[in-house]
Amino acid sequence: MTDRIVSVNLGQRGYDIYVGSGLTARAGALIAPLLARPQVVIVTDENVAPRRLAPLQAALDTAGIGHDAIILPPGEGQKSFAGLERLCDALLARKVERRDKVIALGGGVIGDLVGFACSILRRGTDFIQIPTTLLAQVDSSVGGKTAINVKYGKNLLGAFHQPRLVLADVDALDSLPPRELRAGYAEVVKYGLLGDADFFAWLEQHGEALLAGDTALRIEAVARCCAHKARIVMADEREEGERALLNLGHTFGHALEAETGYSARLLHGEGVAIGMALAFKLSAKLGLCDAALPARVIAHLRRCAMPAGIGDVDGAAGFDAETLLAHMGQDKKVRAGQLVFILAEAIGRAVIRDDVSKDAVLALLNEELAAIAGPGPVPGHNTLRKAR
């Protein structure tokens, strides 16, 4: 099966994204031309290492590239000051030089953490992304946004630091837990909803087969998402305009993640899925889009066994609308204290709005929370508990 190659043209900071099957076995040959010396450090976590580390090491051995590995505990908790300090210490202890390459082998947490560490290590060290989750392959590994979380919110400390190469081997998706795979699929859906109605229609036709394991469909979806993101990044590398559209669903989603303590109660992609459904509901209430569109979005999420409402989160009955709104106040897109939302005029046409009243947001949140507390089950409620 032929690789798909997407180029991110950013001058000296440009790089290629390879999407295909069997890329890990060829990683050494693809990485070797980028190295100032034949040596790398791989950073991964305890969940990924048993499945993906040995094949990568074998590929590096074949290419004559020396390697060392740093294996971190898994989880969003590593994206912290403490986690950043531990990783930087480990890299410096291995005498990583400025011209060396560090490989981020894992999902979005590893990619974000390694990228941020490399952005400050010796004032800038190159890194390579080998994303092992669907979410990372279609989104977080591309574009150079790196960050850690702090008590005030998610990804609030970070840097724009582009990778030198991205190798998205869809074979890595075969061993993902179903829940994590579906969480990543939320980011795939996002690309259709924000700027490609034809792609969303394609997903409505093929999404379930993609999730079930069809390799060709996975390559097509990952390549199309990467190409879409590459176009946006090339036009707006530092998120000063159009790139903010990539945050569709994230303002609501990040608030829910904060309320659940960035824990396994709600994965990032699950928060994005719920956030996209809420963004379409808010858009319809504001008269920006057809009133029937939220139901179409929610129907696709439900068919793919994904959460689509606040009631799908464990413990949601205890949430408070004012508290969720306060979490949104720490969103990176806030301008002069005003919340900025990515909303929809149609499927495939998202817009940036900074004129949404807090009252409108509170009304939607209270409506959602009232539905949880009301008589009878919420449709799809406990989706996340079933997914486990």
Secondary structure as UniProt FT lines:
FT   STRAND          4..8
FT   HELIX           11..13
FT   STRAND          15..20
FT   HELIX           24..26
FT   HELIX           27..31
FT   HELIX           32..34
FT   STRAND          39..45
FT   TURN            46..48
FT   HELIX           49..53
FT   HELIX           54..62
FT   TURN            63..64
FT   STRAND          66..72
FT   HELIX           76..78
FT   HELIX           81..93
FT   TURN            94..95
FT   TURN            98..99
FT   STRAND          101..106
FT   HELIX           108..120
FT   HELIX           121..123
FT   STRAND          126..131
FT   HELIX           134..135
FT   HELIX           136..140
FT   STRAND          145..150
FT   TURN            151..152
FT   STRAND          153..160
FT   STRAND          166..169
FT   HELIX           170..175
FT   HELIX           178..195
FT   HELIX           197..212
FT   HELIX           215..235
FT   TURN            237..238
FT   HELIX           242..247
FT   TURN            248..249
FT   HELIX           250..259
FT   TURN            260..262
FT   TURN            264..265
FT   HELIX           268..285
FT   TURN            286..287
FT   TURN            291..292
FT   HELIX           293..303
FT   TURN            304..305
FT   HELIX           310..312
FT   TURN            314..315
FT   HELIX           316..318
FT   HELIX           321..328
FT   TURN            329..330
FT   TURN            332..333
FT   TURN            336..337
FT   STRAND          341..346
FT   TURN            347..348
FT   STRAND          349..353
FT   HELIX           358..373
FT   TURN            379..382
FT   HELIX           383..387
//
